[in-house]
Amino acid sequence: MGDYPLGYVATDKGRDRDVEPIKTEQKAASRIVELRQAGRSYREIATALDAEGNKPRRAVSWSAAAVRNITPREIND
């Protein structure tokens, strides 16, 4: 079983499992969309997310590759 996309987490287990939003991650996903639609590069977006205090799920800071991997799920880039 893989991870849930940025902004979501599993609740419960097995057949009772459901998906719940994570507000802080949803904020980061929205910011990625906003900045990408404004024409910013993946690296610029990663830098902006770090500067604004948005934290990635596992890493210490955002990378351009992480932003690039998230973007297609959020918008048709």
PECOR-V991998 format. One record per residue. N is the residue number from 1. RES is the residue in one small letter. PHI is phi in whole degrees, 0 to 359 (999 if undefined). OMEGA is omega as a letter, one per 30 degrees, with the letter a starting at -180 (999 if undefined). D_FIRST is the distance of its C-alpha to the first C-alpha in Angstrom with 1 decimal. Layout:
# PECOR-V991998
N/RES/PHI/OMEGA/D_FIRST  N/RES/PHI/OMEGA/D_FIRST
This chain:
# PECOR-V991998
1/m/999/a/0.0  2/g/269/l/3.8  3/d/282/l/6.9  4/y/279/l/9.3  5/p/298/l/12.4  6/l/308/l/15.4  7/g/103/a/17.2  8/y/222/l/14.6  9/v/217/l/12.8  10/a/281/l/11.3  11/t/242/a/14.2  12/d/62/a/14.5  13/k/220/l/12.1  14/g/58/a/11.5  15/r/290/l/13.8  16/d/274/a/15.4  17/r/295/l/12.6  18/d/219/a/13.9  19/v/247/a/13.9  20/e/232/l/16.7  21/p/288/l/18.4  22/i/249/a/19.2  23/k/303/a/22.8  24/t/294/l/23.3  25/e/287/l/20.4  26/q/296/l/21.6  27/k/297/l/25.0  28/a/295/l/23.8  29/a/298/l/22.2  30/s/296/l/25.5  31/r/292/l/27.4  32/i/301/l/25.7  33/v/300/a/26.6  34/e/302/a/30.1  35/l/290/l/30.8  36/r/293/l/29.5  37/q/292/l/31.6  38/a/275/l/34.5  39/g/91/a/34.2  40/r/284/l/32.9  41/s/285/l/31.2  42/y/299/l/27.7  43/r/295/l/29.5  44/e/297/l/31.8  45/i/294/l/28.9  46/a/301/l/27.2  47/t/297/l/30.6  48/a/295/l/31.3  49/l/300/l/28.0  50/d/297/a/28.9  51/a/297/a/32.5  52/e/274/l/31.6  53/g/86/l/29.5  54/n/283/a/26.1  55/k/257/l/23.5  56/p/288/a/20.3  57/r/297/a/17.1  58/r/239/a/17.3  59/a/274/l/20.5  60/v/283/l/24.1  61/s/217/l/25.1  62/w/285/l/24.0  63/s/242/l/24.2  64/a/300/a/25.3  65/a/296/l/22.3  66/a/297/l/19.9  67/v/298/l/22.1  68/r/299/a/22.2  69/n/289/a/18.5  70/i/280/a/18.4  71/t/307/a/21.6  72/p/298/l/20.7  73/r/287/a/18.2  74/e/264/l/21.1  75/i/215/l/24.1  76/n/275/a/25.3  77/d/282/999/26.6
